[in-house]
Amino acid sequence: MKKQLRKLDLLFRFTKLTPEMFYSIGISEYVIKLQGHFNSDNAIIIKKLFGNPKIEDSGFLDFSKNDISVTLT
């Protein structure tokens, strides 16, 4: 769990992502899950970090890389 907390801390510290961008932040031993409302500015920042998103059947954008999952609703 400490490894994931450190990874999340580094993500917020060294990128343009901030905790305020997300309404839900979940951490488990193996994965970090971030959920936020769609905002085009935030989507551009996230795309630069995580690459192209997968579009879910629900229409949500799901970005994933290195055991970090970001979903924009």
CHARMM-style PDB file with segment names, atoms N, HN, CA, C and O in Angstrom:
ATOM      1  N   MET     1       0.826  -1.193   0.000  1.00  0.00      PROA
ATOM      2  CA  MET     1       0.000   0.000   0.000  1.00  0.00      PROA
ATOM      3  C   MET     1       0.872   1.260   0.000  1.00  0.00      PROA
ATOM      4  O   MET     1       0.538   2.245  -0.658  1.00  0.00      PROA
ATOM      5  N   LYS     2       1.989   1.229   0.736  1.00  0.00      PROA
ATOM      6  HN  LYS     2       2.260   0.429   1.270  1.00  0.00      PROA
ATOM      7  CA  LYS     2       2.877   2.399   0.775  1.00  0.00      PROA
ATOM      8  C   LYS     2       3.407   2.733  -0.607  1.00  0.00      PROA
ATOM      9  O   LYS     2       3.580   3.902  -0.952  1.00  0.00      PROA
ATOM     10  N   LYS     3       3.666   1.692  -1.401  1.00  0.00      PROA
ATOM     11  HN  LYS     3       3.526   0.742  -1.121  1.00  0.00      PROA
ATOM     12  CA  LYS     3       4.160   1.903  -2.762  1.00  0.00      PROA
ATOM     13  C   LYS     3       3.133   2.684  -3.589  1.00  0.00      PROA
ATOM     14  O   LYS     3       3.492   3.604  -4.324  1.00  0.00      PROA
ATOM     15  N   GLN     4       1.863   2.315  -3.464  1.00  0.00      PROA
ATOM     16  HN  GLN     4       1.572   1.568  -2.866  1.00  0.00      PROA
ATOM     17  CA  GLN     4       0.810   2.997  -4.220  1.00  0.00      PROA
ATOM     18  C   GLN     4       0.607   4.435  -3.723  1.00  0.00      PROA
ATOM     19  O   GLN     4       0.376   5.339  -4.526  1.00  0.00      PROA
ATOM     20  N   LEU     5       0.691   4.647  -2.426  1.00  0.00      PROA
ATOM     21  HN  LEU     5       0.878   3.913  -1.773  1.00  0.00      PROA
ATOM     22  CA  LEU     5       0.577   6.007  -1.891  1.00  0.00      PROA
ATOM     23  C   LEU     5       1.720   6.884  -2.397  1.00  0.00      PROA
ATOM     24  O   LEU     5       1.519   8.045  -2.751  1.00  0.00      PROA
ATOM     25  N   ARG     6       2.910   6.314  -2.426  1.00  0.00      PROA
ATOM     26  HN  ARG     6       3.074   5.370  -2.138  1.00  0.00      PROA
ATOM     27  CA  ARG     6       4.064   7.070  -2.940  1.00  0.00      PROA
ATOM     28  C   ARG     6       3.882   7.387  -4.422  1.00  0.00      PROA
ATOM     29  O   ARG     6       4.186   8.494  -4.869  1.00  0.00      PROA
ATOM     30  N   LYS     7       3.388   6.414  -5.177  1.00  0.00      PROA
ATOM     31  HN  LYS     7       3.141   5.515  -4.815  1.00  0.00      PROA
ATOM     32  CA  LYS     7       3.150   6.622  -6.606  1.00  0.00      PROA
ATOM     33  C   LYS     7       2.124   7.733  -6.824  1.00  0.00      PROA
ATOM     34  O   LYS     7       2.298   8.574  -7.705  1.00  0.00      PROA
ATOM     35  N   LEU     8       1.057   7.739  -6.026  1.00  0.00      PROA
ATOM     36  HN  LEU     8       0.915   7.056  -5.310  1.00  0.00      PROA
ATOM     37  CA  LEU     8       0.035   8.783  -6.141  1.00  0.00      PROA
ATOM     38  C   LEU     8       0.607  10.150  -5.774  1.00  0.00      PROA
ATOM     39  O   LEU     8       0.332  11.142  -6.448  1.00  0.00      PROA
ATOM     40  N   ASP     9       1.398  10.199  -4.710  1.00  0.00      PROA
ATOM     41  HN  ASP     9       1.621   9.392  -4.163  1.00  0.00      PROA
ATOM     42  CA  ASP     9       2.039  11.447  -4.298  1.00  0.00      PROA
ATOM     43  C   ASP     9       2.930  11.982  -5.414  1.00  0.00      PROA
ATOM     44  O   ASP     9       2.893  13.176  -5.709  1.00  0.00      PROA
ATOM     45  N   LEU    10       3.722  11.127  -6.031  1.00  0.00      PROA
ATOM     46  HN  LEU    10       3.752  10.157  -5.791  1.00  0.00      PROA
ATOM     47  CA  LEU    10       4.601  11.555  -7.120  1.00  0.00      PROA
ATOM     48  C   LEU    10       3.799  12.016  -8.342  1.00  0.00      PROA
ATOM     49  O   LEU    10       4.179  12.964  -9.029  1.00  0.00      PROA
ATOM     50  N   LEU    11       2.689  11.330  -8.597  1.00  0.00      PROA
ATOM     51  HN  LEU    11       2.381  10.559  -8.039  1.00  0.00      PROA
ATOM     52  CA  LEU    11       1.836  11.709  -9.725  1.00  0.00      PROA
ATOM     53  C   LEU    11       1.317  13.137  -9.556  1.00  0.00      PROA
ATOM     54  O   LEU    11       1.347  13.926 -10.501  1.00  0.00      PROA
ATOM     55  N   PHE    12       0.847  13.466  -8.365  1.00  0.00      PROA
ATOM     56  HN  PHE    12       0.823  12.825  -7.597  1.00  0.00      PROA
ATOM     57  CA  PHE    12       0.333  14.813  -8.120  1.00  0.00      PROA
ATOM     58  C   PHE    12       1.457  15.841  -8.003  1.00  0.00      PROA
ATOM     59  O   PHE    12       1.280  17.003  -8.369  1.00  0.00      PROA
ATOM     60  N   ARG    13       2.585  15.423  -7.504  1.00  0.00      PROA
ATOM     61  HN  ARG    13       2.729  14.479  -7.207  1.00  0.00      PROA
ATOM     62  CA  ARG    13       3.690  16.354  -7.282  1.00  0.00      PROA
ATOM     63  C   ARG    13       4.391  16.758  -8.576  1.00  0.00      PROA
ATOM     64  O   ARG    13       4.776  17.917  -8.731  1.00  0.00      PROA
ATOM     65  N   PHE    14       4.562  15.811  -9.512  1.00  0.00      PROA
ATOM     66  HN  PHE    14       4.249  14.870  -9.385  1.00  0.00      PROA
ATOM     67  CA  PHE    14       5.383  16.064 -10.696  1.00  0.00      PROA
ATOM     68  C   PHE    14       4.607  16.162 -12.005  1.00  0.00      PROA
ATOM     69  O   PHE    14       5.216  16.196 -13.074  1.00  0.00      PROA
ATOM     70  N   THR    15       3.284  16.207 -11.945  1.00  0.00      PROA
ATOM     71  HN  THR    15       2.790  16.179 -11.076  1.00  0.00      PROA
ATOM     72  CA  THR    15       2.471  16.410 -13.152  1.00  0.00      PROA
ATOM     73  C   THR    15       1.504  17.558 -12.878  1.00  0.00      PROA
ATOM     74  O   THR    15       1.480  18.127 -11.787  1.00  0.00      PROA
ATOM     75  N   LYS    16       0.723  17.878 -13.877  1.00  0.00      PROA
ATOM     76  HN  LYS    16       0.742  17.417 -14.764  1.00  0.00      PROA
ATOM     77  CA  LYS    16      -0.275  18.941 -13.717  1.00  0.00      PROA
ATOM     78  C   LYS    16      -1.574  18.433 -13.097  1.00  0.00      PROA
ATOM     79  O   LYS    16      -2.530  19.194 -12.946  1.00  0.00      PROA
ATOM     80  N   LEU    17      -1.611  17.153 -12.741  1.00  0.00      PROA
ATOM     81  HN  LEU    17      -0.835  16.535 -12.864  1.00  0.00      PROA
ATOM     82  CA  LEU    17      -2.804  16.605 -12.092  1.00  0.00      PROA
ATOM     83  C   LEU    17      -2.857  17.071 -10.645  1.00  0.00      PROA
ATOM     84  O   LEU    17      -1.834  17.180  -9.970  1.00  0.00      PROA
ATOM     85  N   THR    18      -4.077  17.343 -10.185  1.00  0.00      PROA
ATOM     86  HN  THR    18      -4.909  17.255 -10.733  1.00  0.00      PROA
ATOM     87  CA  THR    18      -4.281  17.731  -8.790  1.00  0.00      PROA
ATOM     88  C   THR    18      -5.421  16.891  -8.218  1.00  0.00      PROA
ATOM     89  O   THR    18      -6.274  16.424  -8.972  1.00  0.00      PROA
ATOM     90  N   PRO    19      -5.453  16.693  -6.914  1.00  0.00      PROA
ATOM     91  CA  PRO    19      -6.553  15.924  -6.308  1.00  0.00      PROA
ATOM     92  C   PRO    19      -7.917  16.566  -6.552  1.00  0.00      PROA
ATOM     93  O   PRO    19      -8.929  15.867  -6.592  1.00  0.00      PROA
ATOM     94  N   GLU    20      -7.951  17.872  -6.713  1.00  0.00      PROA
ATOM     95  HN  GLU    20      -7.129  18.439  -6.680  1.00  0.00      PROA
ATOM     96  CA  GLU    20      -9.216  18.578  -6.934  1.00  0.00      PROA
ATOM     97  C   GLU    20      -9.872  18.216  -8.265  1.00  0.00      PROA
ATOM     98  O   GLU    20     -11.065  18.462  -8.442  1.00  0.00      PROA
ATOM     99  N   MET    21      -9.123  17.637  -9.202  1.00  0.00      PROA
ATOM    100  HN  MET    21      -8.154  17.437  -9.058  1.00  0.00      PROA
ATOM    101  CA  MET    21      -9.670  17.241 -10.498  1.00  0.00      PROA
ATOM    102  C   MET    21     -10.579  16.020 -10.381  1.00  0.00      PROA
ATOM    103  O   MET    21     -11.322  15.711 -11.312  1.00  0.00      PROA
ATOM    104  N   PHE    22     -10.528  15.329  -9.256  1.00  0.00      PROA
ATOM    105  HN  PHE    22      -9.924  15.579  -8.499  1.00  0.00      PROA
ATOM    106  CA  PHE    22     -11.206  14.045  -9.114  1.00  0.00      PROA
ATOM    107  C   PHE    22     -12.168  14.055  -7.935  1.00  0.00      PROA
ATOM    108  O   PHE    22     -11.871  14.622  -6.884  1.00  0.00      PROA
ATOM    109  N   TYR    23     -13.322  13.425  -8.119  1.00  0.00      PROA
ATOM    110  HN  TYR    23     -13.563  12.965  -8.974  1.00  0.00      PROA
ATOM    111  CA  TYR    23     -14.280  13.328  -7.024  1.00  0.00      PROA
ATOM    112  C   TYR    23     -14.119  12.022  -6.259  1.00  0.00      PROA
ATOM    113  O   TYR    23     -14.687  11.858  -5.180  1.00  0.00      PROA
ATOM    114  N   SER    24     -13.347  11.092  -6.813  1.00  0.00      PROA
ATOM    115  HN  SER    24     -12.885  11.225  -7.690  1.00  0.00      PROA
ATOM    116  CA  SER    24     -13.104   9.831  -6.129  1.00  0.00      PROA
ATOM    117  C   SER    24     -11.667   9.391  -6.381  1.00  0.00      PROA
ATOM    118  O   SER    24     -11.215   9.347  -7.525  1.00  0.00      PROA
ATOM    119  N   ILE    25     -10.959   9.068  -5.311  1.00  0.00      PROA
ATOM    120  HN  ILE    25     -11.326   9.103  -4.382  1.00  0.00      PROA
ATOM    121  CA  ILE    25      -9.602   8.549  -5.410  1.00  0.00      PROA
ATOM    122  C   ILE    25      -9.557   7.275  -4.582  1.00  0.00      PROA
ATOM    123  O   ILE    25      -9.745   7.309  -3.366  1.00  0.00      PROA
ATOM    124  N   GLY    26      -9.307   6.153  -5.244  1.00  0.00      PROA
ATOM    125  HN  GLY    26      -9.153   6.125  -6.232  1.00  0.00      PROA
ATOM    126  CA  GLY    26      -9.258   4.871  -4.562  1.00  0.00      PROA
ATOM    127  C   GLY    26      -7.876   4.248  -4.686  1.00  0.00      PROA
ATOM    128  O   GLY    26      -7.266   4.269  -5.754  1.00  0.00      PROA
ATOM    129  N   ILE    27      -7.395   3.699  -3.591  1.00  0.00      PROA
ATOM    130  HN  ILE    27      -7.891   3.681  -2.723  1.00  0.00      PROA
ATOM    131  CA  ILE    27      -6.069   3.087  -3.581  1.00  0.00      PROA
ATOM    132  C   ILE    27      -6.191   1.694  -2.987  1.00  0.00      PROA
ATOM    133  O   ILE    27      -6.768   1.508  -1.915  1.00  0.00      PROA
ATOM    134  N   SER    28      -5.643   0.726  -3.693  1.00  0.00      PROA
ATOM    135  HN  SER    28      -5.174   0.878  -4.563  1.00  0.00      PROA
ATOM    136  CA  SER    28      -5.546  -0.622  -3.143  1.00  0.00      PROA
ATOM    137  C   SER    28      -4.089  -1.061  -3.264  1.00  0.00      PROA
ATOM    138  O   SER    28      -3.237  -0.289  -3.704  1.00  0.00      PROA
ATOM    139  N   GLU    29      -3.816  -2.264  -2.884  1.00  0.00      PROA
ATOM    140  HN  GLU    29      -4.508  -2.891  -2.526  1.00  0.00      PROA
ATOM    141  CA  GLU    29      -2.446  -2.757  -2.912  1.00  0.00      PROA
ATOM    142  C   GLU    29      -1.883  -2.809  -4.332  1.00  0.00      PROA
ATOM    143  O   GLU    29      -0.674  -2.690  -4.529  1.00  0.00      PROA
ATOM    144  N   TYR    30      -2.767  -2.989  -5.324  1.00  0.00      PROA
ATOM    145  HN  TYR    30      -3.749  -3.086  -5.164  1.00  0.00      PROA
ATOM    146  CA  TYR    30      -2.299  -3.205  -6.688  1.00  0.00      PROA
ATOM    147  C   TYR    30      -2.688  -2.134  -7.690  1.00  0.00      PROA
ATOM    148  O   TYR    30      -2.146  -2.120  -8.795  1.00  0.00      PROA
ATOM    149  N   VAL    31      -3.604  -1.239  -7.352  1.00  0.00      PROA
ATOM    150  HN  VAL    31      -4.044  -1.251  -6.454  1.00  0.00      PROA
ATOM    151  CA  VAL    31      -4.083  -0.276  -8.342  1.00  0.00      PROA
ATOM    152  C   VAL    31      -4.511   1.028  -7.673  1.00  0.00      PROA
ATOM    153  O   VAL    31      -4.922   1.058  -6.513  1.00  0.00      PROA
ATOM    154  N   ILE    32      -4.399   2.096  -8.446  1.00  0.00      PROA
ATOM    155  HN  ILE    32      -4.066   2.072  -9.389  1.00  0.00      PROA
ATOM    156  CA  ILE    32      -4.904   3.413  -8.042  1.00  0.00      PROA
ATOM    157  C   ILE    32      -6.008   3.758  -9.024  1.00  0.00      PROA
ATOM    158  O   ILE    32      -5.801   3.688 -10.235  1.00  0.00      PROA
ATOM    159  N   LYS    33      -7.192   4.135  -8.514  1.00  0.00      PROA
ATOM    160  HN  LYS    33      -7.360   4.192  -7.530  1.00  0.00      PROA
ATOM    161  CA  LYS    33      -8.316   4.502  -9.370  1.00  0.00      PROA
ATOM    162  C   LYS    33      -8.728   5.935  -9.083  1.00  0.00      PROA
ATOM    163  O   LYS    33      -9.031   6.295  -7.946  1.00  0.00      PROA
ATOM    164  N   LEU    34      -8.735   6.746 -10.133  1.00  0.00      PROA
ATOM    165  HN  LEU    34      -8.489   6.454 -11.057  1.00  0.00      PROA
ATOM    166  CA  LEU    34      -9.136   8.140 -10.033  1.00  0.00      PROA
ATOM    167  C   LEU    34     -10.364   8.342 -10.908  1.00  0.00      PROA
ATOM    168  O   LEU    34     -10.393   7.883 -12.050  1.00  0.00      PROA
ATOM    169  N   GLN    35     -11.385   9.028 -10.380  1.00  0.00      PROA
ATOM    170  HN  GLN    35     -11.362   9.400  -9.452  1.00  0.00      PROA
ATOM    171  CA  GLN    35     -12.585   9.317 -11.156  1.00  0.00      PROA
ATOM    172  C   GLN    35     -12.882  10.805 -11.068  1.00  0.00      PROA
ATOM    173  O   GLN    35     -12.827  11.402  -9.993  1.00  0.00      PROA
ATOM    174  N   GLY    36     -13.197  11.393 -12.216  1.00  0.00      PROA
ATOM    175  HN  GLY    36     -13.241  10.908 -13.089  1.00  0.00      PROA
ATOM    176  CA  GLY    36     -13.521  12.806 -12.240  1.00  0.00      PROA
ATOM    177  C   GLY    36     -14.514  13.111 -13.341  1.00  0.00      PROA
ATOM    178  O   GLY    36     -14.758  12.293 -14.228  1.00  0.00      PROA
ATOM    179  N   HSD    37     -15.083  14.304 -13.270  1.00  0.00      PROA
ATOM    180  HN  HSD    37     -14.885  14.969 -12.550  1.00  0.00      PROA
ATOM    181  CA  HSD    37     -16.002  14.748 -14.315  1.00  0.00      PROA
ATOM    182  C   HSD    37     -15.207  15.145 -15.555  1.00  0.00      PROA
ATOM    183  O   HSD    37     -14.092  15.656 -15.457  1.00  0.00      PROA
ATOM    184  N   PHE    38     -15.800  14.901 -16.722  1.00  0.00      PROA
ATOM    185  HN  PHE    38     -16.707  14.485 -16.802  1.00  0.00      PROA
ATOM    186  CA  PHE    38     -15.122  15.251 -17.963  1.00  0.00      PROA
ATOM    187  C   PHE    38     -14.973  16.760 -18.067  1.00  0.00      PROA
ATOM    188  O   PHE    38     -15.917  17.517 -17.841  1.00  0.00      PROA
ATOM    189  N   ASN    39     -13.789  17.166 -18.408  1.00  0.00      PROA
ATOM    190  HN  ASN    39     -13.022  16.551 -18.591  1.00  0.00      PROA
ATOM    191  CA  ASN    39     -13.453  18.552 -18.670  1.00  0.00      PROA
ATOM    192  C   ASN    39     -12.393  18.493 -19.761  1.00  0.00      PROA
ATOM    193  O   ASN    39     -11.402  17.778 -19.609  1.00  0.00      PROA
ATOM    194  N   SER    40     -12.571  19.219 -20.848  1.00  0.00      PROA
ATOM    195  HN  SER    40     -13.376  19.800 -20.971  1.00  0.00      PROA
ATOM    196  CA  SER    40     -11.643  19.085 -21.973  1.00  0.00      PROA
ATOM    197  C   SER    40     -10.205  19.434 -21.592  1.00  0.00      PROA
ATOM    198  O   SER    40      -9.269  18.800 -22.078  1.00  0.00      PROA
ATOM    199  N   ASP    41     -10.020  20.427 -20.736  1.00  0.00      PROA
ATOM    200  HN  ASP    41     -10.781  20.942 -20.341  1.00  0.00      PROA
ATOM    201  CA  ASP    41      -8.664  20.785 -20.314  1.00  0.00      PROA
ATOM    202  C   ASP    41      -8.023  19.640 -19.529  1.00  0.00      PROA
ATOM    203  O   ASP    41      -6.862  19.301 -19.756  1.00  0.00      PROA
ATOM    204  N   ASN    42      -8.776  19.052 -18.614  1.00  0.00      PROA
ATOM    205  HN  ASN    42      -9.720  19.327 -18.430  1.00  0.00      PROA
ATOM    206  CA  ASN    42      -8.259  17.926 -17.834  1.00  0.00      PROA
ATOM    207  C   ASN    42      -8.002  16.717 -18.724  1.00  0.00      PROA
ATOM    208  O   ASN    42      -7.017  16.004 -18.532  1.00  0.00      PROA
ATOM    209  N   ALA    43      -8.875  16.483 -19.690  1.00  0.00      PROA
ATOM    210  HN  ALA    43      -9.675  17.063 -19.845  1.00  0.00      PROA
ATOM    211  CA  ALA    43      -8.718  15.339 -20.593  1.00  0.00      PROA
ATOM    212  C   ALA    43      -7.425  15.463 -21.394  1.00  0.00      PROA
ATOM    213  O   ALA    43      -6.750  14.462 -21.635  1.00  0.00      PROA
ATOM    214  N   ILE    44      -7.077  16.663 -21.805  1.00  0.00      PROA
ATOM    215  HN  ILE    44      -7.624  17.476 -21.610  1.00  0.00      PROA
ATOM    216  CA  ILE    44      -5.840  16.870 -22.559  1.00  0.00      PROA
ATOM    217  C   ILE    44      -4.620  16.560 -21.689  1.00  0.00      PROA
ATOM    218  O   ILE    44      -3.678  15.907 -22.139  1.00  0.00      PROA
ATOM    219  N   ILE    45      -4.646  17.029 -20.448  1.00  0.00      PROA
ATOM    220  HN  ILE    45      -5.411  17.559 -20.083  1.00  0.00      PROA
ATOM    221  CA  ILE    45      -3.540  16.757 -19.524  1.00  0.00      PROA
ATOM    222  C   ILE    45      -3.398  15.255 -19.289  1.00  0.00      PROA
ATOM    223  O   ILE    45      -2.293  14.714 -19.326  1.00  0.00      PROA
ATOM    224  N   ILE    46      -4.521  14.593 -19.050  1.00  0.00      PROA
ATOM    225  HN  ILE    46      -5.419  15.033 -19.021  1.00  0.00      PROA
ATOM    226  CA  ILE    46      -4.506  13.157 -18.764  1.00  0.00      PROA
ATOM    227  C   ILE    46      -4.064  12.371 -19.995  1.00  0.00      PROA
ATOM    228  O   ILE    46      -3.321  11.397 -19.868  1.00  0.00      PROA
ATOM    229  N   LYS    47      -4.508  12.778 -21.181  1.00  0.00      PROA
ATOM    230  HN  LYS    47      -5.111  13.569 -21.283  1.00  0.00      PROA
ATOM    231  CA  LYS    47      -4.124  12.080 -22.410  1.00  0.00      PROA
ATOM    232  C   LYS    47      -2.622  12.158 -22.636  1.00  0.00      PROA
ATOM    233  O   LYS    47      -2.012  11.188 -23.086  1.00  0.00      PROA
ATOM    234  N   LYS    48      -2.019  13.309 -22.326  1.00  0.00      PROA
ATOM    235  HN  LYS    48      -2.514  14.097 -21.961  1.00  0.00      PROA
ATOM    236  CA  LYS    48      -0.564  13.437 -22.482  1.00  0.00      PROA
ATOM    237  C   LYS    48       0.184  12.471 -21.574  1.00  0.00      PROA
ATOM    238  O   LYS    48       1.255  11.983 -21.934  1.00  0.00      PROA
ATOM    239  N   LEU    49      -0.372  12.196 -20.405  1.00  0.00      PROA
ATOM    240  HN  LEU    49      -1.242  12.593 -20.113  1.00  0.00      PROA
ATOM    241  CA  LEU    49       0.284  11.296 -19.446  1.00  0.00      PROA
ATOM    242  C   LEU    49      -0.010   9.825 -19.706  1.00  0.00      PROA
ATOM    243  O   LEU    49       0.871   8.980 -19.547  1.00  0.00      PROA
ATOM    244  N   PHE    50      -1.252   9.510 -20.108  1.00  0.00      PROA
ATOM    245  HN  PHE    50      -1.967  10.196 -20.236  1.00  0.00      PROA
ATOM    246  CA  PHE    50      -1.693   8.121 -20.177  1.00  0.00      PROA
ATOM    247  C   PHE    50      -1.954   7.608 -21.585  1.00  0.00      PROA
ATOM    248  O   PHE    50      -2.213   6.417 -21.752  1.00  0.00      PROA
ATOM    249  N   GLY    51      -1.899   8.446 -22.586  1.00  0.00      PROA
ATOM    250  HN  GLY    51      -1.689   9.414 -22.451  1.00  0.00      PROA
ATOM    251  CA  GLY    51      -2.185   8.005 -23.946  1.00  0.00      PROA
ATOM    252  C   GLY    51      -3.674   8.042 -24.252  1.00  0.00      PROA
ATOM    253  O   GLY    51      -4.459   8.631 -23.509  1.00  0.00      PROA
ATOM    254  N   ASN    52      -4.045   7.414 -25.340  1.00  0.00      PROA
ATOM    255  HN  ASN    52      -3.407   6.935 -25.943  1.00  0.00      PROA
ATOM    256  CA  ASN    52      -5.439   7.432 -25.781  1.00  0.00      PROA
ATOM    257  C   ASN    52      -6.331   6.637 -24.835  1.00  0.00      PROA
ATOM    258  O   ASN    52      -5.939   5.590 -24.320  1.00  0.00      PROA
ATOM    259  N   PRO    53      -7.538   7.154 -24.616  1.00  0.00      PROA
ATOM    260  CA  PRO    53      -8.461   6.463 -23.703  1.00  0.00      PROA
ATOM    261  C   PRO    53      -9.220   5.344 -24.395  1.00  0.00      PROA
ATOM    262  O   PRO    53      -9.313   5.284 -25.621  1.00  0.00      PROA
ATOM    263  N   LYS    54      -9.751   4.472 -23.578  1.00  0.00      PROA
ATOM    264  HN  LYS    54      -9.676   4.520 -22.582  1.00  0.00      PROA
ATOM    265  CA  LYS    54     -10.706   3.465 -24.032  1.00  0.00      PROA
ATOM    266  C   LYS    54     -12.075   4.038 -23.711  1.00  0.00      PROA
ATOM    267  O   LYS    54     -12.295   4.526 -22.602  1.00  0.00      PROA
ATOM    268  N   ILE    55     -12.991   3.988 -24.656  1.00  0.00      PROA
ATOM    269  HN  ILE    55     -12.812   3.592 -25.556  1.00  0.00      PROA
ATOM    270  CA  ILE    55     -14.340   4.502 -24.432  1.00  0.00      PROA
ATOM    271  C   ILE    55     -15.218   3.341 -23.966  1.00  0.00      PROA
ATOM    272  O   ILE    55     -15.420   2.363 -24.685  1.00  0.00      PROA
ATOM    273  N   GLU    56     -15.727   3.474 -22.759  1.00  0.00      PROA
ATOM    274  HN  GLU    56     -15.564   4.269 -22.175  1.00  0.00      PROA
ATOM    275  CA  GLU    56     -16.577   2.438 -22.174  1.00  0.00      PROA
ATOM    276  C   GLU    56     -17.958   2.462 -22.828  1.00  0.00      PROA
ATOM    277  O   GLU    56     -18.320   3.440 -23.481  1.00  0.00      PROA
ATOM    278  N   ASP    57     -18.720   1.402 -22.654  1.00  0.00      PROA
ATOM    279  HN  ASP    57     -18.426   0.607 -22.122  1.00  0.00      PROA
ATOM    280  CA  ASP    57     -20.079   1.328 -23.191  1.00  0.00      PROA
ATOM    281  C   ASP    57     -20.960   2.431 -22.619  1.00  0.00      PROA
ATOM    282  O   ASP    57     -21.897   2.887 -23.273  1.00  0.00      PROA
ATOM    283  N   SER    58     -20.656   2.855 -21.399  1.00  0.00      PROA
ATOM    284  HN  SER    58     -19.895   2.484 -20.868  1.00  0.00      PROA
ATOM    285  CA  SER    58     -21.429   3.910 -20.746  1.00  0.00      PROA
ATOM    286  C   SER    58     -21.083   5.305 -21.278  1.00  0.00      PROA
ATOM    287  O   SER    58     -21.749   6.284 -20.942  1.00  0.00      PROA
ATOM    288  N   GLY    59     -20.036   5.391 -22.112  1.00  0.00      PROA
ATOM    289  HN  GLY    59     -19.495   4.596 -22.385  1.00  0.00      PROA
ATOM    290  CA  GLY    59     -19.607   6.680 -22.657  1.00  0.00      PROA
ATOM    291  C   GLY    59     -18.498   7.333 -21.841  1.00  0.00      PROA
ATOM    292  O   GLY    59     -18.031   8.417 -22.191  1.00  0.00      PROA
ATOM    293  N   PHE    60     -18.075   6.691 -20.766  1.00  0.00      PROA
ATOM    294  HN  PHE    60     -18.454   5.810 -20.482  1.00  0.00      PROA
ATOM    295  CA  PHE    60     -16.993   7.225 -19.953  1.00  0.00      PROA
ATOM    296  C   PHE    60     -15.661   7.000 -20.655  1.00  0.00      PROA
ATOM    297  O   PHE    60     -15.505   6.034 -21.401  1.00  0.00      PROA
ATOM    298  N   LEU    61     -14.707   7.886 -20.420  1.00  0.00      PROA
ATOM    299  HN  LEU    61     -14.834   8.671 -19.813  1.00  0.00      PROA
ATOM    300  CA  LEU    61     -13.357   7.723 -20.942  1.00  0.00      PROA
ATOM    301  C   LEU    61     -12.508   7.061 -19.870  1.00  0.00      PROA
ATOM    302  O   LEU    61     -12.496   7.501 -18.720  1.00  0.00      PROA
ATOM    303  N   ASP    62     -11.799   6.004 -20.247  1.00  0.00      PROA
ATOM    304  HN  ASP    62     -11.809   5.647 -21.181  1.00  0.00      PROA
ATOM    305  CA  ASP    62     -10.975   5.281 -19.287  1.00  0.00      PROA
ATOM    306  C   ASP    62      -9.528   5.280 -19.768  1.00  0.00      PROA
ATOM    307  O   ASP    62      -9.208   4.698 -20.804  1.00  0.00      PROA
ATOM    308  N   PHE    63      -8.667   5.933 -19.011  1.00  0.00      PROA
ATOM    309  HN  PHE    63      -8.927   6.407 -18.169  1.00  0.00      PROA
ATOM    310  CA  PHE    63      -7.238   5.974 -19.281  1.00  0.00      PROA
ATOM    311  C   PHE    63      -6.571   5.014 -18.304  1.00  0.00      PROA
ATOM    312  O   PHE    63      -6.987   4.912 -17.150  1.00  0.00      PROA
ATOM    313  N   SER    64      -5.540   4.312 -18.760  1.00  0.00      PROA
ATOM    314  HN  SER    64      -5.202   4.395 -19.697  1.00  0.00      PROA
ATOM    315  CA  SER    64      -4.890   3.358 -17.865  1.00  0.00      PROA
ATOM    316  C   SER    64      -3.426   3.218 -18.235  1.00  0.00      PROA
ATOM    317  O   SER    64      -3.065   3.119 -19.408  1.00  0.00      PROA
ATOM    318  N   LYS    65      -2.577   3.212 -17.186  1.00  0.00      PROA
ATOM    319  HN  LYS    65      -2.870   3.293 -16.233  1.00  0.00      PROA
ATOM    320  CA  LYS    65      -1.147   3.029 -17.396  1.00  0.00      PROA
ATOM    321  C   LYS    65      -0.493   2.751 -16.047  1.00  0.00      PROA
ATOM    322  O   LYS    65      -0.810   3.406 -15.054  1.00  0.00      PROA
ATOM    323  N   ASN    66       0.411   1.788 -16.010  1.00  0.00      PROA
ATOM    324  HN  ASN    66       0.668   1.256 -16.817  1.00  0.00      PROA
ATOM    325  CA  ASN    66       1.202   1.478 -14.812  1.00  0.00      PROA
ATOM    326  C   ASN    66       0.344   1.317 -13.557  1.00  0.00      PROA
ATOM    327  O   ASN    66       0.645   1.914 -12.524  1.00  0.00      PROA
ATOM    328  N   ASP    67      -0.695   0.536 -13.636  1.00  0.00      PROA
ATOM    329  HN  ASP    67      -0.939   0.051 -14.475  1.00  0.00      PROA
ATOM    330  CA  ASP    67      -1.579   0.258 -12.501  1.00  0.00      PROA
ATOM    331  C   ASP    67      -2.299   1.498 -11.974  1.00  0.00      PROA
ATOM    332  O   ASP    67      -2.717   1.533 -10.816  1.00  0.00      PROA
ATOM    333  N   ILE    68      -2.443   2.515 -12.827  1.00  0.00      PROA
ATOM    334  HN  ILE    68      -2.104   2.487 -13.767  1.00  0.00      PROA
ATOM    335  CA  ILE    68      -3.226   3.703 -12.490  1.00  0.00      PROA
ATOM    336  C   ILE    68      -4.348   3.801 -13.516  1.00  0.00      PROA
ATOM    337  O   ILE    68      -4.101   3.795 -14.722  1.00  0.00      PROA
ATOM    338  N   SER    69      -5.573   3.890 -13.032  1.00  0.00      PROA
ATOM    339  HN  SER    69      -5.774   3.895 -12.052  1.00  0.00      PROA
ATOM    340  CA  SER    69      -6.748   3.992 -13.888  1.00  0.00      PROA
ATOM    341  C   SER    69      -7.443   5.321 -13.634  1.00  0.00      PROA
ATOM    342  O   SER    69      -7.753   5.662 -12.492  1.00  0.00      PROA
ATOM    343  N   VAL    70      -7.688   6.072 -14.712  1.00  0.00      PROA
ATOM    344  HN  VAL    70      -7.436   5.795 -15.639  1.00  0.00      PROA
ATOM    345  CA  VAL    70      -8.379   7.345 -14.615  1.00  0.00      PROA
ATOM    346  C   VAL    70      -9.640   7.256 -15.446  1.00  0.00      PROA
ATOM    347  O   VAL    70      -9.577   6.967 -16.641  1.00  0.00      PROA
ATOM    348  N   THR    71     -10.789   7.500 -14.828  1.00  0.00      PROA
ATOM    349  HN  THR    71     -10.841   7.735 -13.857  1.00  0.00      PROA
ATOM    350  CA  THR    71     -12.072   7.481 -15.526  1.00  0.00      PROA
ATOM    351  C   THR    71     -12.692   8.867 -15.473  1.00  0.00      PROA
ATOM    352  O   THR    71     -12.832   9.460 -14.403  1.00  0.00      PROA
ATOM    353  N   LEU    72     -13.063   9.377 -16.646  1.00  0.00      PROA
ATOM    354  HN  LEU    72     -12.950   8.895 -17.515  1.00  0.00      PROA
ATOM    355  CA  LEU    72     -13.756  10.666 -16.715  1.00  0.00      PROA
ATOM    356  C   LEU    72     -15.199  10.399 -17.101  1.00  0.00      PROA
ATOM    357  O   LEU    72     -15.473   9.732 -18.099  1.00  0.00      PROA
ATOM    358  N   THR    73     -16.115  10.923 -16.306  1.00  0.00      PROA
ATOM    359  HN  THR    73     -15.893  11.464 -15.495  1.00  0.00      PROA
ATOM    360  CA  THR    73     -17.547  10.685 -16.521  1.00  0.00      PROA
ATOM    361  C   THR    73     -18.209  11.904 -17.112  1.00  0.00      PROA
ATOM    362  OT1 THR    73     -19.414  11.892 -17.363  1.00  0.00      PROA
TER     363      THR     73
END
